[in-house]
Amino acid sequence: MLFCTYDSCYHFIRPVNQNVFIITYLYQKEKIMALHIVMVNPEIPPNTGNIARSCAATGSVLHLVKPLGFSIDDKHLKRAGLDYWPYVKLEVHDCLDDFMEQYDGRRMFLATTKGTNMYADVSYMDEDMILFGCETKGLPREFISEHEDMSIRIPMSEETRLRSFNLANSANIILFEALRQLGFPGLE
């Protein structure tokens, strides 16, 4: 008998003869929820390292969209992520268009100071993707305009509204609100 997984389920496979197998359904694997943090053109290694660390600690998937302002082998990036790097679910994409094509149809939120929705007013779901732009420019304005209804922001005082929070802090604020809404799945 052979034990295997297929389509998120556990099965026993028992050969009857060379061409016939009996497949017995055992039970559904428990699906672990995952959020996706997408960094579009990040420039500062320690910010990305800190976000990678948070993704590893929460089971979230980290996407880096090129061009990056650093090498993934950068010592500052590695230092900020400490020994969490082996636990980071990391995907690297050549450009924003490639990323959008690969994940077409997925629910995506654009974190921007120009967002129309407050980040805490959104109802997050399993597999949501939260996009953040580079530290100096944010997400491309045209891209935000095309997806304005999915843009979110962190409230700030009017005096500072023209600036933004640190990228790693912003990612963590929104990530943990989404996790809170989902009941902190898989976390203790």
RONU-815540 format. One line per field, with one value per residue: x, y, z of N, C-alpha, C, O, CB in turn; residue in three letters; residue number from 1. Coordinates in steps of 0.05 Angstrom, whole numbers. Each point is the difference from the previous one (the first is absolute). Glycine has a CB too. Layout:
n_u	X / ...
n_v	Y / ...
n_w	Z / ...
ca_u	X / ...
ca_v	Y / ...
ca_w	Z / ...
c_u	X / ...
c_v	Y / ...
c_w	Z / ...
o_u	X / ...
o_v	Y / ...
o_w	Z / ...
cb_u	X / ...
cb_v	Y / ...
cb_w	Z / ...
rest	ALA / ...
nr	NUM / ...
This chain:
n_u	17 / 26 / -12 / -18 / -15 / -41 / -15 / 38 / 3 / 42 / -5 / 11 / 27 / -25 / 41 / -62 / 53 / 47 / -53 / -21 / 21 / -48 / 7 / -15 / -21 / 45 / -30 / -4 / 67 / -27 / -7 / 52 / -47 / 46 / -13 / 28 / 40 / -6 / 61 / -28 / 70 / 19 / 39 / 11 / 36 / -34 / -54 / 13 / 17 / -56 / -32 / 33 / -19 / -61 / 4 / 23 / -47 / -50 / 20 / 17 / 15 / 52 / -29 / 65 / -40 / 65 / -8 / 5 / 17 / 35 / 26 / -56 / 63 / -22 / 44 / -56 / -33 / 27 / -10 / -63 / -4 / 36 / 7 / -54 / 40 / -25 / -58 / 1 / -54 / 54 / -46 / 58 / -52 / 48 / -39 / -42 / -8 / 15 / -40 / -48 / 10 / -1 / -57 / -42 / -41 / 32 / -46 / 48 / -11 / 30 / 28 / -17 / 12 / -50 / -34 / -54 / 15 / 17 / 45 / -55 / -42 / 26 / -45 / 70 / -25 / 43 / 44 / 3 / 47 / 13 / 23 / 45 / 8 / 56 / 1 / -14 / -62 / -35 / -8 / 26 / -34 / -16 / -10 / -40 / -36 / -10 / -23 / -39 / -27 / 58 / 15 / 7 / 15 / 24 / -51 / 52 / -22 / -28 / 62 / 5 / -45 / 61 / 20 / -15 / 3 / 60 / -21 / -1 / -50 / -35 / 8 / -20 / -54 / -19 / 18 / -36 / -55 / 4 / 7 / -52 / -37 / 21 / -14 / 67 / -14 / 41 / 0 / 12
n_v	-24 / 46 / 35 / 39 / 52 / -8 / 66 / 24 / -72 / -27 / -39 / -52 / 2 / -64 / -8 / -26 / -11 / 33 / 37 / 5 / 51 / -22 / 69 / -18 / 65 / -7 / 50 / 47 / -2 / 30 / 37 / 20 / 48 / 13 / 62 / -2 / 41 / 19 / 25 / 33 / -3 / -29 / 52 / -36 / -61 / 20 / -3 / -59 / -18 / 16 / -33 / -54 / 2 / 1 / -51 / -36 / 15 / -18 / -59 / 59 / -30 / 43 / 14 / 20 / 32 / -6 / 63 / -29 / 62 / -62 / -43 / -29 / 11 / 58 / -24 / 33 / -52 / -34 / 42 / 0 / -64 / -4 / -49 / 26 / -23 / -56 / 33 / 32 / -36 / 31 / 7 / 27 / 27 / 7 / 44 / 12 / -38 / -51 / 14 / 4 / -57 / -31 / 24 / 2 / 7 / 27 / 34 / 44 / 31 / 43 / 0 / 63 / 40 / -16 / -43 / 22 / -33 / 28 / -47 / -5 / -2 / -60 / -45 / -16 / -46 / -38 / 35 / 67 / 7 / 43 / 27 / 24 / 41 / -10 / 17 / 40 / -14 / -30 / -42 / 27 / 54 / -48 / -39 / 39 / 5 / -62 / 0 / 61 / -53 / -16 / 63 / -27 / 58 / -24 / 45 / 37 / 43 / 24 / -4 / -53 / 10 / 7 / -57 / -55 / -15 / -7 / -25 / -27 / 34 / -16 / -62 / 2 / 32 / -44 / -52 / 13 / 17 / -57 / -29 / 28 / -24 / -59 / 0 / 26 / -44 / -30 / 38 / -35
n_w	0 / -36 / 56 / -54 / 26 / -50 / 11 / 60 / 7 / 39 / -54 / 37 / -62 / 16 / -57 / -10 / -30 / -12 / 4 / 65 / 39 / 38 / -6 / 65 / -10 / 51 / -1 / -40 / 6 / 52 / -59 / 37 / -12 / -43 / 17 / -57 / 39 / -67 / 22 / -57 / 0 / 65 / -10 / 54 / -9 / 48 / -35 / -14 / 60 / 23 / -43 / 12 / 61 / -15 / -37 / 47 / 39 / -41 / -30 / -37 / -54 / 12 / -60 / -1 / -46 / -23 / -2 / 57 / 10 / -3 / -34 / 19 / 22 / 34 / 46 / 4 / -15 / 45 / 46 / -8 / 4 / 57 / -19 / -40 / -50 / 16 / 3 / -61 / -23 / -40 / -48 / -22 / -36 / -45 / 26 / 42 / -51 / 34 / 46 / -39 / -27 / 55 / 19 / -59 / 52 / 53 / 29 / -22 / 57 / -42 / 65 / -26 / 50 / -44 / 47 / -24 / 56 / 57 / -19 / 33 / -55 / -19 / 19 / 1 / -36 / 23 / -36 / 25 / -43 / 51 / -62 / 43 / -52 / 9 / 60 / -47 / -17 / 48 / -35 / -53 / 23 / -37 / 49 / 28 / -52 / -2 / 62 / 13 / 22 / 29 / 31 / 61 / 19 / 51 / 14 / -12 / 41 / -51 / 15 / -37 / -52 / -26 / 30 / -11 / 58 / -12 / -59 / 56 / 21 / -50 / 8 / 60 / -11 / -39 / 30 / 48 / -33 / -27 / 56 / 25 / -44 / 11 / 69 / -7 / -59 / 43 / 58 / 53
ca_u	-17 / 15 / -13 / 8 / -19 / -8 / -22 / -3 / -12 / 17 / -11 / 15 / -1 / 6 / 0 / -14 / 18 / 18 / -13 / -23 / 5 / -22 / 8 / -18 / 1 / 2 / -11 / 9 / 21 / -8 / 12 / 10 / -6 / 24 / -2 / 22 / 10 / 13 / 18 / 5 / 25 / 11 / 26 / 16 / 2 / -11 / -29 / -8 / 8 / -19 / -26 / 4 / -1 / -29 / -13 / 8 / -12 / -29 / -8 / -9 / 17 / 12 / 6 / 17 / -3 / 23 / 27 / 6 / 22 / 22 / 2 / -12 / 22 / 11 / 4 / -19 / -26 / 2 / 2 / -26 / -17 / 13 / 0 / -27 / -1 / -8 / -29 / -15 / -11 / 8 / -2 / 11 / -13 / 17 / -12 / -28 / -18 / 2 / -14 / -29 / -9 / 0 / -20 / -24 / -25 / 2 / -7 / 24 / -3 / 23 / 6 / 11 / -10 / -22 / -21 / -27 / -12 / 17 / 9 / -15 / -28 / -1 / -4 / 21 / -7 / 23 / 14 / 1 / 27 / 2 / 22 / 13 / 19 / 27 / 1 / 1 / -21 / -25 / -9 / -4 / -25 / -19 / -8 / -19 / -25 / -14 / -11 / -6 / -19 / 14 / 22 / -4 / 19 / 2 / -6 / 21 / -8 / 0 / 27 / 18 / -14 / 15 / 22 / -11 / 14 / 21 / -13 / -3 / -20 / -26 / -6 / -8 / -26 / -22 / 1 / -11 / -29 / -12 / 2 / -19 / -26 / -2 / 3 / 28 / 1 / 26 / 19 / -5
ca_v	24 / 25 / 22 / 24 / 22 / 10 / 19 / 7 / -21 / -23 / -24 / -25 / -12 / -28 / -13 / -25 / -13 / 19 / 23 / 8 / 8 / 9 / 25 / 4 / 27 / -1 / 25 / 25 / 13 / 26 / 21 / 23 / 25 / 15 / 27 / 6 / 27 / 4 / 24 / 8 / 16 / 9 / 12 / 0 / -28 / -7 / -1 / -25 / -20 / 0 / -11 / -29 / -11 / 0 / -20 / -26 / -4 / -2 / -19 / 15 / -3 / 25 / 3 / 23 / 7 / 15 / 0 / 4 / 19 / -14 / -29 / -17 / -9 / 23 / -7 / 15 / -14 / -24 / 7 / 9 / -24 / -18 / -28 / -7 / -4 / -27 / -4 / 19 / -10 / 22 / 0 / 24 / 5 / 18 / 26 / 2 / -11 / -29 / -7 / 3 / -21 / -25 / 0 / 12 / -10 / -1 / 24 / 15 / 26 / 17 / 17 / 26 / 23 / 11 / -20 / 9 / -16 / -3 / -28 / -15 / -2 / -21 / -27 / -16 / -29 / -18 / 3 / 28 / 10 / 28 / 11 / 24 / 11 / 6 / 19 / 28 / 9 / -15 / -14 / 18 / 14 / -11 / -25 / 6 / 10 / -23 / -18 / 19 / -11 / -19 / 14 / 3 / 18 / 1 / 28 / 17 / 27 / 17 / 12 / -20 / -16 / 0 / -20 / -26 / -15 / -18 / -22 / -25 / 5 / 1 / -27 / -14 / 10 / -11 / -29 / -9 / 4 / -22 / -24 / 2 / -5 / -28 / -16 / -9 / -28 / -15 / 14 / -3
ca_w	0 / -3 / 13 / -15 / 0 / -26 / 1 / 28 / 15 / 4 / -13 / -1 / -26 / 2 / -26 / -3 / -19 / -12 / -11 / 16 / 27 / 16 / 14 / 23 / 12 / 29 / 12 / -11 / 15 / 10 / -16 / 16 / -14 / -6 / -12 / -18 / 1 / -25 / 0 / -27 / -2 / 26 / -3 / 24 / 9 / 27 / 0 / -12 / 19 / 22 / -10 / -4 / 26 / 8 / -17 / 10 / 27 / -2 / -21 / -24 / -23 / -8 / -29 / -7 / -29 / -10 / 10 / 29 / 5 / 14 / -7 / 21 / 17 / 15 / 28 / 17 / -3 / 15 / 29 / 10 / 1 / 19 / -8 / -9 / -29 / -10 / 4 / -16 / -26 / -17 / -29 / -13 / -26 / -17 / -2 / 10 / -20 / 2 / 25 / -4 / -18 / 14 / 21 / -11 / 12 / 29 / 14 / 7 / 12 / -5 / 23 / -10 / 14 / -16 / 0 / 5 / 22 / 23 / 0 / 20 / -9 / -20 / 10 / -13 / -4 / -6 / -26 / -10 / -6 / 8 / -15 / 10 / -19 / 10 / 22 / -9 / -19 / 3 / -24 / -23 / 1 / -20 / 11 / 22 / -13 / -12 / 21 / 22 / 19 / 17 / 13 / 28 / 13 / 30 / 6 / 11 / 5 / -25 / -3 / -12 / -21 / -25 / 3 / 6 / 21 / -9 / -15 / 16 / 20 / -14 / -8 / 25 / 10 / -17 / 3 / 26 / 0 / -16 / 16 / 22 / -11 / -7 / 24 / 3 / -7 / 3 / 18 / 29
c_u	18 / -17 / 8 / -20 / -5 / -24 / -8 / -14 / 21 / -14 / 19 / -3 / 9 / -1 / -15 / 15 / 17 / -14 / -24 / 8 / -26 / 9 / -22 / 4 / 2 / -12 / 13 / 23 / -10 / 15 / 8 / -4 / 26 / -8 / 25 / 9 / 17 / 15 / 7 / 24 / 11 / 29 / 19 / 1 / -11 / -31 / -10 / 7 / -19 / -27 / 2 / -2 / -29 / -15 / 6 / -14 / -30 / -9 / -10 / 21 / 11 / 6 / 17 / -2 / 23 / -8 / 2 / 23 / 23 / 0 / -14 / 21 / 11 / 2 / -19 / -28 / 1 / 0 / -27 / -19 / 10 / -1 / -27 / 0 / -8 / -31 / -17 / -10 / 3 / -5 / 11 / -11 / 17 / -11 / -29 / -19 / 0 / -15 / -30 / -11 / -1 / -23 / -26 / -25 / 2 / -7 / 25 / -7 / 26 / 3 / 13 / -11 / -23 / -25 / -27 / -13 / 20 / 6 / -17 / -30 / -4 / -4 / 20 / -9 / 26 / 9 / -1 / 29 / 0 / 26 / 10 / 20 / 27 / -1 / -1 / -23 / -27 / -7 / -4 / -28 / -21 / -11 / -21 / -27 / -17 / -14 / -8 / -19 / 12 / 24 / -7 / 22 / -1 / -5 / 24 / -11 / 3 / 28 / 20 / -11 / 15 / 23 / -13 / 16 / 22 / -14 / -3 / -21 / -28 / -9 / -10 / -27 / -22 / -1 / -13 / -29 / -14 / 1 / -20 / -28 / -5 / 3 / 28 / 4 / 28 / 20 / -8 / 11
c_v	25 / 22 / 25 / 22 / 8 / 19 / 6 / -21 / -22 / -25 / -23 / -10 / -29 / -12 / -26 / -17 / 22 / 25 / 11 / 6 / 7 / 24 / 4 / 27 / -3 / 25 / 24 / 10 / 27 / 22 / 22 / 25 / 15 / 27 / 4 / 29 / 3 / 27 / 6 / 19 / 10 / 9 / -4 / -28 / -5 / 0 / -27 / -23 / -2 / -11 / -30 / -14 / -3 / -22 / -28 / -6 / -4 / -20 / 14 / -4 / 28 / -1 / 25 / 4 / 17 / 24 / 5 / 19 / -12 / -29 / -16 / -12 / 22 / -7 / 15 / -13 / -25 / 5 / 8 / -24 / -21 / -28 / -10 / -7 / -28 / -4 / 19 / -13 / 23 / -5 / 26 / 2 / 20 / 28 / 0 / -13 / -31 / -10 / 1 / -22 / -27 / -2 / 14 / -12 / -2 / 26 / 14 / 27 / 16 / 19 / 25 / 22 / 13 / -18 / 12 / -14 / -1 / -30 / -17 / -3 / -21 / -27 / -18 / -29 / -15 / 4 / 28 / 8 / 30 / 11 / 26 / 9 / 5 / 23 / 30 / 10 / -14 / -15 / 20 / 12 / -11 / -26 / 4 / 10 / -23 / -18 / 16 / -12 / -20 / 13 / 5 / 19 / -3 / 30 / 14 / 28 / 16 / 12 / -19 / -15 / -1 / -20 / -27 / -12 / -16 / -25 / -25 / 4 / -1 / -29 / -16 / 9 / -13 / -31 / -10 / 7 / -22 / -26 / 0 / -6 / -30 / -19 / -11 / -29 / -12 / 14 / -4 / 24
c_w	0 / 12 / -16 / 5 / -28 / 5 / 29 / 17 / 4 / -11 / 5 / -29 / 2 / -28 / 0 / -20 / -13 / -10 / 16 / 28 / 14 / 16 / 21 / 11 / 31 / 13 / -13 / 17 / 10 / -16 / 19 / -16 / -5 / -12 / -17 / 3 / -25 / 1 / -29 / -1 / 26 / -4 / 24 / 12 / 28 / 1 / -10 / 19 / 23 / -8 / -5 / 27 / 10 / -16 / 10 / 26 / -2 / -21 / -25 / -22 / -7 / -30 / -3 / -30 / -8 / -17 / 30 / 2 / 13 / -11 / 22 / 18 / 17 / 30 / 19 / -1 / 17 / 30 / 11 / 2 / 19 / -10 / -9 / -30 / -10 / 3 / -16 / -26 / -19 / -29 / -11 / -28 / -15 / -2 / 9 / -20 / 2 / 25 / -4 / -19 / 14 / 20 / -9 / 14 / 31 / 13 / 10 / 12 / -4 / 23 / -10 / 17 / -14 / 1 / 7 / 24 / 23 / 2 / 20 / -7 / -21 / 14 / -15 / -1 / -5 / -28 / -11 / -4 / 6 / -13 / 13 / -21 / 12 / 21 / -10 / -17 / 5 / -25 / -23 / 0 / -19 / 9 / 22 / -12 / -11 / 20 / 25 / 20 / 19 / 15 / 30 / 11 / 30 / 7 / 13 / 5 / -26 / -5 / -14 / -23 / -27 / 0 / 6 / 24 / -13 / -13 / 16 / 22 / -13 / -7 / 25 / 11 / -16 / 2 / 25 / 3 / -16 / 16 / 24 / -9 / -6 / 24 / 4 / -7 / 1 / 18 / 29 / 15
o_u	22 / -24 / 24 / -22 / 17 / -18 / -23 / -12 / 19 / -24 / 24 / -23 / 22 / -21 / 3 / 5 / -1 / 13 / -12 / 15 / -18 / 20 / -23 / 22 / -16 / -20 / 21 / -2 / -16 / 25 / -15 / 8 / 20 / -18 / 20 / -17 / 19 / -12 / 14 / -2 / 7 / 15 / 24 / -20 / -15 / -11 / -17 / -15 / -7 / -13 / -19 / -11 / -8 / -17 / -17 / -10 / -12 / -24 / -12 / 23 / -15 / 13 / -6 / 5 / 5 / -23 / -16 / 17 / 17 / -18 / 2 / -6 / 19 / -19 / -7 / -14 / -19 / -12 / -7 / -17 / -14 / 5 / -6 / -20 / -14 / -10 / -25 / 16 / -16 / 7 / -6 / -1 / 11 / 16 / -11 / -19 / -21 / -15 / -15 / -22 / -20 / -11 / -14 / -2 / -21 / 3 / 16 / -18 / 21 / -17 / 22 / -22 / -15 / -19 / -2 / -19 / 24 / -17 / -3 / -14 / -23 / 11 / -5 / -15 / 21 / -16 / 8 / 18 / -18 / 22 / -15 / 13 / 4 / -18 / -11 / -6 / -20 / 18 / -6 / -20 / -23 / -24 / -20 / -21 / -24 / -19 / 3 / 3 / -11 / 16 / -23 / 21 / -20 / 13 / 14 / -20 / 17 / 8 / 18 / 13 / -4 / 11 / -24 / 21 / 1 / -20 / -22 / -15 / -18 / -23 / -19 / -15 / -19 / -21 / -16 / -15 / -21 / -20 / -12 / -15 / -22 / -1 / 3 / 9 / 19 / 23 / -23 / -2
o_v	0 / 1 / 4 / -4 / -1 / -7 / 1 / 6 / -3 / -3 / 3 / 0 / -6 / 0 / -17 / -24 / 23 / 21 / 20 / -15 / 11 / -2 / 3 / 7 / -14 / -2 / -2 / 0 / 13 / -1 / 9 / 2 / -3 / 2 / -14 / 18 / -15 / 21 / -15 / 22 / 24 / -11 / 0 / -11 / -20 / -16 / -13 / -19 / -22 / -14 / -14 / -22 / -20 / -14 / -17 / -22 / -11 / -4 / -12 / -6 / 19 / -19 / 21 / -18 / 22 / 1 / 15 / 1 / 14 / -8 / 8 / -9 / -5 / -11 / -11 / -1 / -5 / -14 / -9 / -1 / -20 / -6 / -24 / -11 / -2 / -19 / -1 / -12 / 19 / -22 / 21 / -20 / 19 / 19 / -22 / -13 / -13 / -20 / -19 / -9 / -15 / -22 / 10 / -25 / -5 / 21 / -12 / 13 / -11 / 17 / -1 / -1 / 16 / 4 / 19 / 11 / -2 / -17 / -24 / -16 / -6 / -4 / -7 / -10 / 11 / 4 / 5 / -10 / 15 / -9 / 17 / -17 / -5 / 16 / 16 / 23 / 9 / -5 / 23 / -14 / -3 / -6 / -14 / -9 / 1 / -14 / -9 / 5 / -6 / -14 / 6 / 3 / -9 / 17 / -12 / 7 / -6 / 3 / 9 / -18 / -18 / -7 / -4 / 10 / -3 / -9 / -12 / -19 / -12 / -7 / -15 / -17 / -10 / -12 / -18 / -14 / -10 / -14 / -20 / -15 / -10 / -24 / -20 / -16 / 11 / -10 / -3 / 1
o_w	11 / -5 / -4 / 11 / -18 / 15 / 8 / 20 / -16 / 2 / 3 / -10 / 9 / -13 / 18 / 6 / 9 / 0 / -7 / 13 / -13 / 16 / -6 / 9 / 11 / 15 / -13 / 24 / -13 / -2 / 16 / -23 / 16 / -17 / 5 / -4 / -5 / 3 / -13 / 11 / 2 / -16 / -4 / 9 / 3 / 15 / 12 / 2 / 9 / 15 / 6 / 2 / 11 / 11 / 1 / 4 / 19 / -4 / -17 / 5 / -1 / -10 / 10 / -15 / 11 / -9 / 11 / -17 / 11 / -15 / 24 / 22 / 15 / 12 / 21 / 20 / 15 / 16 / 22 / 18 / 6 / -24 / -1 / -9 / -19 / -13 / 2 / -15 / 0 / -10 / 11 / -15 / 12 / -3 / 4 / 8 / -2 / -1 / 7 / 4 / -3 / 5 / 17 / 2 / 13 / -13 / 15 / -9 / 4 / 5 / -11 / 10 / 11 / -16 / 16 / 11 / -4 / -4 / -6 / 13 / -8 / 21 / -23 / 17 / -6 / -18 / -23 / 14 / -8 / 7 / 8 / -13 / 24 / 0 / 14 / 0 / -11 / -17 / 5 / 4 / 7 / -3 / 1 / 8 / 1 / -6 / 23 / 24 / 21 / 11 / 6 / -11 / 11 / -12 / 16 / -11 / -17 / -23 / -14 / -10 / -15 / -20 / -4 / 8 / -25 / 10 / -1 / 5 / 11 / 4 / -2 / 9 / 12 / 2 / 0 / 14 / 9 / 1 / 6 / 13 / 3 / -3 / 14 / 17 / -11 / 1 / 7 / 25
cb_u	-59 / 48 / -26 / 44 / -1 / 34 / 6 / 10 / -65 / 45 / -47 / 17 / -14 / 2 / 41 / -49 / -32 / 15 / 26 / -45 / 64 / -41 / 47 / -22 / -11 / 62 / -30 / -44 / 52 / -33 / -12 / 26 / -65 / 44 / -49 / 2 / -19 / -23 / 4 / -47 / -23 / -46 / -46 / 8 / 55 / 52 / 15 / 21 / 54 / 37 / 9 / 41 / 54 / 19 / 19 / 55 / 49 / 22 / 1 / -47 / -11 / 7 / -37 / 27 / -55 / 49 / 30 / -34 / -50 / 13 / 42 / -32 / -8 / -2 / 55 / 40 / 13 / 37 / 54 / 24 / 2 / -18 / 42 / 1 / 48 / 55 / 36 / 12 / -18 / 27 / -35 / 44 / -57 / -3 / 42 / 31 / 30 / 59 / 53 / 27 / 41 / 61 / 51 / 25 / 13 / 33 / -60 / 43 / -54 / 11 / -18 / 25 / 61 / 53 / 35 / 14 / -51 / -3 / 49 / 47 / 18 / 19 / -44 / 51 / -66 / -2 / -20 / -61 / 25 / -48 / -3 / -18 / -42 / 38 / 37 / 55 / 55 / -34 / -17 / 52 / 48 / 50 / 65 / 59 / 48 / 52 / 27 / 4 / -23 / -30 / 36 / -42 / 17 / 20 / -62 / 56 / -4 / -56 / -27 / 8 / -39 / -24 / 56 / -35 / -43 / 53 / 43 / 63 / 50 / 34 / 53 / 64 / 40 / 26 / 58 / 60 / 28 / 35 / 61 / 44 / 22 / 19 / -50 / -3 / -58 / -31 / 31 / 4
cb_v	-25 / -18 / -26 / -24 / 17 / -36 / -19 / 40 / 14 / 24 / 25 / -11 / 51 / -3 / 39 / 46 / -62 / -60 / -38 / -13 / 6 / -45 / 17 / -56 / 34 / -25 / -22 / 11 / -36 / -18 / -21 / -31 / 6 / -44 / 33 / -54 / 17 / -48 / 5 / -28 / -11 / -20 / 33 / 59 / 17 / 36 / 63 / 38 / 29 / 54 / 59 / 31 / 40 / 63 / 48 / 27 / 38 / 51 / -21 / 40 / -60 / 25 / -44 / 10 / -25 / -44 / 1 / -48 / 21 / 37 / 0 / -2 / -29 / 42 / 2 / 43 / 23 / -7 / 24 / 46 / 28 / 36 / 17 / 41 / 37 / 2 / -14 / 50 / -51 / 34 / -51 / 17 / -30 / -59 / 33 / 55 / 52 / 21 / 37 / 59 / 40 / 20 / -12 / 34 / -19 / -55 / -7 / -37 / -7 / -20 / -39 / -17 / -8 / 19 / -52 / -1 / -25 / 57 / 40 / 32 / 54 / 31 / 15 / 42 / 1 / -38 / -52 / 21 / -50 / 2 / -39 / 2 / 25 / -32 / -50 / -28 / -1 / 39 / -59 / -13 / 44 / 28 / -6 / 21 / 42 / 15 / -28 / 32 / 12 / -23 / 16 / -49 / 41 / -57 / 0 / -35 / 3 / 7 / 19 / 14 / 31 / 55 / 40 / -17 / 0 / 25 / 31 / 8 / 40 / 53 / 17 / 11 / 54 / 51 / 18 / 18 / 60 / 37 / 16 / 50 / 56 / 36 / 8 / 51 / -3 / -7 / 37 / -51
cb_w	13 / -37 / 50 / -46 / 63 / -39 / -51 / -36 / -2 / 39 / -39 / 60 / -33 / 60 / -28 / 3 / -18 / -13 / -36 / -42 / 0 / -13 / -34 / 1 / -50 / -19 / 56 / -43 / -15 / 49 / -56 / 47 / 6 / 10 / 33 / -28 / 56 / -28 / 60 / -23 / -47 / 41 / -26 / 0 / -31 / 4 / -20 / -49 / -22 / 4 / -28 / -42 / -1 / 1 / -41 / -26 / 1 / 19 / 52 / 24 / -16 / 56 / -24 / 54 / -8 / 8 / -56 / 29 / -8 / 56 / -50 / -53 / -50 / -46 / -32 / -29 / -62 / -54 / -29 / -39 / -52 / 61 / 33 / 44 / 17 / 26 / 43 / 34 / 23 / 44 / -9 / 43 / 7 / -22 / -42 / 17 / -28 / -23 / 20 / 3 / -35 / -11 / 17 / -46 / -55 / 8 / -1 / -27 / 31 / -55 / 42 / -57 / 7 / -14 / -3 / -60 / -28 / 29 / -6 / 22 / 18 / -52 / 35 / -1 / -13 / 50 / 14 / 11 / -28 / 37 / -50 / 61 / -49 / -44 / 11 / 3 / -22 / 49 / 24 / -31 / 6 / -33 / -12 / 23 / -11 / -31 / -40 / -55 / -56 / -42 / -50 / 15 / -50 / 16 / -11 / -13 / 66 / 30 / 55 / 54 / 37 / 14 / 22 / -56 / 53 / 27 / -40 / -14 / 16 / -22 / -36 / 1 / 1 / -33 / -26 / 6 / -5 / -44 / -19 / 8 / -22 / -42 / -18 / 18 / -18 / -46 / -43 / -29
rest	MET / LEU / PHE / CYS / THR / TYR / ASP / SER / CYS / TYR / HIS / PHE / ILE / ARG / PRO / VAL / ASN / GLN / ASN / VAL / PHE / ILE / ILE / THR / TYR / LEU / TYR / GLN / LYS / GLU / LYS / ILE / MET / ALA / LEU / HIS / ILE / VAL / MET / VAL / ASN / PRO / GLU / ILE / PRO / PRO / ASN / THR / GLY / ASN / ILE / ALA / ARG / SER / CYS / ALA / ALA / THR / GLY / SER / VAL / LEU / HIS / LEU / VAL / LYS / PRO / LEU / GLY / PHE / SER / ILE / ASP / ASP / LYS / HIS / LEU / LYS / ARG / ALA / GLY / LEU / ASP / TYR / TRP / PRO / TYR / VAL / LYS / LEU / GLU / VAL / HIS / ASP / CYS / LEU / ASP / ASP / PHE / MET / GLU / GLN / TYR / ASP / GLY / ARG / ARG / MET / PHE / LEU / ALA / THR / THR / LYS / GLY / THR / ASN / MET / TYR / ALA / ASP / VAL / SER / TYR / MET / ASP / GLU / ASP / MET / ILE / LEU / PHE / GLY / CYS / GLU / THR / LYS / GLY / LEU / PRO / ARG / GLU / PHE / ILE / SER / GLU / HIS / GLU / ASP / MET / SER / ILE / ARG / ILE / PRO / MET / SER / GLU / GLU / THR / ARG / LEU / ARG / SER / PHE / ASN / LEU / ALA / ASN / SER / ALA / ASN / ILE / ILE / LEU / PHE / GLU / ALA / LEU / ARG / GLN / LEU / GLY / PHE / PRO / GLY / LEU / GLU
nr	1 / 2 / 3 / 4 / 5 / 6 / 7 / 8 / 9 / 10 / 11 / 12 / 13 / 14 / 15 / 16 / 17 / 18 / 19 / 20 / 21 / 22 / 23 / 24 / 25 / 26 / 27 / 28 / 29 / 30 / 31 / 32 / 33 / 34 / 35 / 36 / 37 / 38 / 39 / 40 / 41 / 42 / 43 / 44 / 45 / 46 / 47 / 48 / 49 / 50 / 51 / 52 / 53 / 54 / 55 / 56 / 57 / 58 / 59 / 60 / 61 / 62 / 63 / 64 / 65 / 66 / 67 / 68 / 69 / 70 / 71 / 72 / 73 / 74 / 75 / 76 / 77 / 78 / 79 / 80 / 81 / 82 / 83 / 84 / 85 / 86 / 87 / 88 / 89 / 90 / 91 / 92 / 93 / 94 / 95 / 96 / 97 / 98 / 99 / 100 / 101 / 102 / 103 / 104 / 105 / 106 / 107 / 108 / 109 / 110 / 111 / 112 / 113 / 114 / 115 / 116 / 117 / 118 / 119 / 120 / 121 / 122 / 123 / 124 / 125 / 126 / 127 / 128 / 129 / 130 / 131 / 132 / 133 / 134 / 135 / 136 / 137 / 138 / 139 / 140 / 141 / 142 / 143 / 144 / 145 / 146 / 147 / 148 / 149 / 150 / 151 / 152 / 153 / 154 / 155 / 156 / 157 / 158 / 159 / 160 / 161 / 162 / 163 / 164 / 165 / 166 / 167 / 168 / 169 / 170 / 171 / 172 / 173 / 174 / 175 / 176 / 177 / 178 / 179 / 180 / 181 / 182 / 183 / 184 / 185 / 186 / 187 / 188
